[in-house]
């Protein structure tokens, strides 16, 4: 249950960060990468997104305490 709550908190913080960054970028207050993604293949975009999700998952499960209780 603690892992679920932790995951929800991390997800909410990450989403808040992304939306705040997008808002500040629209005001011109943070750096923006002007890279045209239209020229990138949709397959490449999906593979990169899945790779990033896998890396985030590995890091999270590596740092998260295991479900086993030590005695």
VMD Tcl script that builds the backbone (N, CA, C; Angstrom):
set m [mol new atoms 213]
animate dup $m
set s [atomselect $m all]
$s set {name element resname resid chain x y z} {
  {N N UNK 1 A 0.823 -1.196 0.000}
  {CA C UNK 1 A 0.000 0.000 0.000}
  {C C UNK 1 A 0.865 1.258 0.000}
  {N N UNK 2 A 1.974 1.200 0.771}
  {CA C UNK 2 A 2.865 2.371 0.808}
  {C C UNK 2 A 3.489 2.620 -0.551}
  {N N UNK 3 A 3.783 1.542 -1.298}
  {CA C UNK 3 A 4.363 1.682 -2.627}
  {C C UNK 3 A 3.363 2.346 -3.571}
  {N N UNK 4 A 2.098 1.983 -3.463}
  {CA C UNK 4 A 1.053 2.586 -4.290}
  {C C UNK 4 A 0.915 4.073 -3.984}
  {N N UNK 5 A 0.888 4.417 -2.710}
  {CA C UNK 5 A 0.772 5.823 -2.315}
  {C C UNK 5 A 2.002 6.603 -2.779}
  {N N UNK 6 A 3.170 6.003 -2.617}
  {CA C UNK 6 A 4.397 6.657 -3.085}
  {C C UNK 6 A 4.374 6.866 -4.587}
  {N N UNK 7 A 3.898 5.877 -5.319}
  {CA C UNK 7 A 3.802 6.005 -6.777}
  {C C UNK 7 A 2.838 7.098 -7.188}
  {N N UNK 8 A 1.725 7.193 -6.483}
  {CA C UNK 8 A 0.747 8.237 -6.790}
  {C C UNK 8 A 1.330 9.616 -6.500}
  {N N UNK 9 A 2.048 9.744 -5.393}
  {CA C UNK 9 A 2.657 11.032 -5.039}
  {C C UNK 9 A 3.724 11.420 -6.061}
  {N N UNK 10 A 4.574 10.471 -6.446}
  {CA C UNK 10 A 5.623 10.759 -7.432}
  {C C UNK 10 A 5.002 11.143 -8.772}
  {N N UNK 11 A 3.960 10.428 -9.179}
  {CA C UNK 11 A 3.285 10.742 -10.442}
  {C C UNK 11 A 2.669 12.132 -10.402}
  {N N UNK 12 A 2.009 12.474 -9.301}
  {CA C UNK 12 A 1.388 13.795 -9.181}
  {C C UNK 12 A 2.444 14.900 -9.218}
  {N N UNK 13 A 3.559 14.693 -8.525}
  {CA C UNK 13 A 4.631 15.700 -8.541}
  {C C UNK 13 A 5.236 15.849 -9.924}
  {N N UNK 14 A 5.417 14.735 -10.618}
  {CA C UNK 14 A 5.984 14.782 -11.970}
  {C C UNK 14 A 5.039 15.503 -12.924}
  {N N UNK 15 A 3.753 15.194 -12.850}
  {CA C UNK 15 A 2.781 15.877 -13.705}
  {C C UNK 15 A 2.714 17.369 -13.395}
  {N N UNK 16 A 2.741 17.715 -12.112}
  {CA C UNK 16 A 2.725 19.126 -11.735}
  {C C UNK 16 A 3.959 19.841 -12.289}
  {N N UNK 17 A 5.125 19.204 -12.174}
  {CA C UNK 17 A 6.354 19.802 -12.702}
  {C C UNK 17 A 6.246 20.044 -14.202}
  {N N UNK 18 A 5.744 19.051 -14.931}
  {CA C UNK 18 A 5.637 19.180 -16.391}
  {C C UNK 18 A 4.685 20.311 -16.755}
  {N N UNK 19 A 3.519 20.386 -16.106}
  {CA C UNK 19 A 2.565 21.431 -16.452}
  {C C UNK 19 A 3.069 22.816 -16.059}
  {N N UNK 20 A 3.759 22.927 -14.932}
  {CA C UNK 20 A 4.335 24.217 -14.542}
  {C C UNK 20 A 5.421 24.624 -15.538}
  {N N UNK 21 A 6.240 23.658 -15.974}
  {CA C UNK 21 A 7.300 23.962 -16.946}
  {C C UNK 21 A 6.683 24.426 -18.275}
  {N N UNK 22 A 5.622 23.755 -18.714}
  {CA C UNK 22 A 4.952 24.155 -19.960}
  {C C UNK 22 A 4.375 25.557 -19.824}
  {N N UNK 23 A 3.765 25.843 -18.682}
  {CA C UNK 23 A 3.202 27.173 -18.466}
  {C C UNK 23 A 4.304 28.237 -18.475}
  {N N UNK 24 A 5.394 27.979 -17.755}
  {CA C UNK 24 A 6.494 28.955 -17.731}
  {C C UNK 24 A 7.149 29.089 -19.102}
  {N N UNK 25 A 7.219 28.011 -19.856}
  {CA C UNK 25 A 7.786 28.081 -21.205}
  {C C UNK 25 A 6.905 28.932 -22.112}
  {N N UNK 26 A 5.589 28.849 -21.924}
  {CA C UNK 26 A 4.694 29.669 -22.747}
  {C C UNK 26 A 4.855 31.154 -22.430}
  {N N UNK 27 A 5.332 31.464 -21.229}
  {CA C UNK 27 A 5.594 32.854 -20.859}
  {C C UNK 27 A 7.011 33.288 -21.227}
  {N N UNK 28 A 7.830 32.334 -21.672}
  {CA C UNK 28 A 9.202 32.650 -22.048}
  {C C UNK 28 A 10.149 32.765 -20.875}
  {N N UNK 29 A 9.825 32.153 -19.751}
  {CA C UNK 29 A 10.649 32.292 -18.553}
  {C C UNK 29 A 11.597 31.126 -18.295}
  {N N UNK 30 A 11.494 30.059 -19.080}
  {CA C UNK 30 A 12.395 28.914 -18.947}
  {C C UNK 30 A 12.904 28.544 -20.336}
  {N N UNK 31 A 14.066 27.898 -20.409}
  {CA C UNK 31 A 14.598 27.527 -21.719}
  {C C UNK 31 A 13.702 26.501 -22.410}
  {N N UNK 32 A 13.619 26.629 -23.717}
  {CA C UNK 32 A 12.798 25.733 -24.516}
  {C C UNK 32 A 13.656 25.182 -25.648}
  {N N UNK 33 A 13.544 23.899 -25.889}
  {CA C UNK 33 A 14.234 23.291 -27.022}
  {C C UNK 33 A 13.313 23.391 -28.225}
  {N N UNK 34 A 13.774 24.038 -29.251}
  {CA C UNK 34 A 12.977 24.183 -30.464}
  {C C UNK 34 A 13.378 23.106 -31.451}
  {N N UNK 35 A 12.920 21.900 -31.210}
  {CA C UNK 35 A 13.237 20.772 -32.089}
  {C C UNK 35 A 11.954 20.316 -32.779}
  {N N UNK 36 A 11.955 20.329 -34.094}
  {CA C UNK 36 A 10.748 19.890 -34.805}
  {C C UNK 36 A 10.583 18.373 -34.723}
  {N N UNK 37 A 9.588 17.909 -33.988}
  {CA C UNK 37 A 9.376 16.474 -33.833}
  {C C UNK 37 A 8.621 15.873 -35.013}
  {N N UNK 38 A 8.143 16.717 -35.926}
  {CA C UNK 38 A 7.436 16.186 -37.080}
  {C C UNK 38 A 8.359 15.350 -37.960}
  {N N UNK 39 A 9.650 15.660 -37.930}
  {CA C UNK 39 A 10.594 14.930 -38.778}
  {C C UNK 39 A 11.026 13.602 -38.155}
  {N N UNK 40 A 10.649 13.355 -36.898}
  {CA C UNK 40 A 11.022 12.119 -36.212}
  {C C UNK 40 A 9.921 11.091 -36.436}
  {N N UNK 41 A 10.318 9.891 -36.790}
  {CA C UNK 41 A 9.371 8.814 -37.047}
  {C C UNK 41 A 8.540 8.503 -35.796}
  {N N UNK 42 A 7.241 8.236 -35.964}
  {CA C UNK 42 A 6.411 7.877 -34.803}
  {C C UNK 42 A 6.924 6.625 -34.079}
  {N N UNK 43 A 7.499 5.699 -34.814}
  {CA C UNK 43 A 8.032 4.489 -34.186}
  {C C UNK 43 A 9.200 4.845 -33.267}
  {N N UNK 44 A 10.058 5.742 -33.716}
  {CA C UNK 44 A 11.197 6.168 -32.898}
  {C C UNK 44 A 10.695 6.869 -31.642}
  {N N UNK 45 A 9.669 7.701 -31.779}
  {CA C UNK 45 A 9.113 8.396 -30.614}
  {C C UNK 45 A 8.564 7.403 -29.591}
  {N N UNK 46 A 7.859 6.372 -30.069}
  {CA C UNK 46 A 7.285 5.366 -29.164}
  {C C UNK 46 A 8.386 4.579 -28.470}
  {N N UNK 47 A 9.418 4.188 -29.227}
  {CA C UNK 47 A 10.524 3.420 -28.638}
  {C C UNK 47 A 11.235 4.249 -27.570}
  {N N UNK 48 A 11.475 5.520 -27.846}
  {CA C UNK 48 A 12.143 6.388 -26.875}
  {C C UNK 48 A 11.273 6.571 -25.634}
  {N N UNK 49 A 9.966 6.749 -25.822}
  {CA C UNK 49 A 9.065 6.894 -24.686}
  {C C UNK 49 A 9.067 5.635 -23.819}
  {N N UNK 50 A 9.030 4.458 -24.455}
  {CA C UNK 50 A 9.059 3.208 -23.696}
  {C C UNK 50 A 10.393 3.022 -22.985}
  {N N UNK 51 A 11.490 3.419 -23.630}
  {CA C UNK 51 A 12.803 3.313 -22.999}
  {C C UNK 51 A 12.883 4.223 -21.768}
  {N N UNK 52 A 12.381 5.441 -21.891}
  {CA C UNK 52 A 12.375 6.349 -20.747}
  {C C UNK 52 A 11.513 5.805 -19.616}
  {N N UNK 53 A 10.346 5.247 -19.956}
  {CA C UNK 53 A 9.476 4.660 -18.927}
  {C C UNK 53 A 10.183 3.490 -18.245}
  {N N UNK 54 A 10.924 2.675 -19.010}
  {CA C UNK 54 A 11.641 1.545 -18.424}
  {C C UNK 54 A 12.740 2.026 -17.485}
  {N N UNK 55 A 13.475 3.058 -17.891}
  {CA C UNK 55 A 14.542 3.593 -17.043}
  {C C UNK 55 A 13.959 4.157 -15.751}
  {N N UNK 56 A 12.857 4.908 -15.865}
  {CA C UNK 56 A 12.229 5.460 -14.670}
  {C C UNK 56 A 11.749 4.336 -13.760}
  {N N UNK 57 A 11.164 3.283 -14.339}
  {CA C UNK 57 A 10.707 2.145 -13.547}
  {C C UNK 57 A 11.838 1.437 -12.833}
  {N N UNK 58 A 12.952 1.227 -13.535}
  {CA C UNK 58 A 14.104 0.555 -12.922}
  {C C UNK 58 A 14.663 1.391 -11.780}
  {N N UNK 59 A 14.799 2.689 -12.004}
  {CA C UNK 59 A 15.322 3.564 -10.952}
  {C C UNK 59 A 14.376 3.574 -9.757}
  {N N UNK 60 A 13.081 3.637 -10.015}
  {CA C UNK 60 A 12.113 3.686 -8.921}
  {C C UNK 60 A 12.145 2.396 -8.104}
  {N N UNK 61 A 12.134 1.239 -8.786}
  {CA C UNK 61 A 12.115 -0.017 -8.047}
  {C C UNK 61 A 13.466 -0.305 -7.383}
  {N N UNK 62 A 14.534 0.282 -7.891}
  {CA C UNK 62 A 15.832 0.129 -7.251}
  {C C UNK 62 A 15.884 0.937 -5.951}
  {N N UNK 63 A 15.327 2.132 -5.983}
  {CA C UNK 63 A 15.377 3.003 -4.816}
  {C C UNK 63 A 14.262 2.735 -3.818}
  {N N UNK 64 A 13.149 2.155 -4.265}
  {CA C UNK 64 A 12.013 1.917 -3.372}
  {C C UNK 64 A 12.327 0.761 -2.429}
  {N N UNK 65 A 11.863 0.869 -1.213}
  {CA C UNK 65 A 12.079 -0.262 -0.278}
  {C C UNK 65 A 11.293 -1.481 -0.746}
  {N N UNK 66 A 11.867 -2.639 -0.549}
  {CA C UNK 66 A 11.190 -3.852 -0.989}
  {C C UNK 66 A 10.014 -4.167 -0.068}
  {N N UNK 67 A 9.139 -5.034 -0.553}
  {CA C UNK 67 A 7.966 -5.403 0.221}
  {C C UNK 67 A 8.298 -6.362 1.346}
  {N N UNK 68 A 9.494 -6.931 1.321}
  {CA C UNK 68 A 9.887 -7.874 2.368}
  {C C UNK 68 A 10.269 -7.122 3.634}
  {N N UNK 69 A 9.795 -7.626 4.745}
  {CA C UNK 69 A 10.127 -6.980 6.022}
  {C C UNK 69 A 11.358 -7.651 6.618}
  {N N UNK 70 A 12.322 -6.843 7.005}
  {CA C UNK 70 A 13.521 -7.402 7.647}
  {C C UNK 70 A 13.268 -7.533 9.141}
  {N N UNK 71 A 13.785 -8.608 9.704}
  {CA C UNK 71 A 13.550 -8.833 11.125}
  {C C UNK 71 A 14.833 -8.781 11.902}
}
mol reanalyze $m
mol bondsrecalc $m
mol representation Tube
mol addrep $m
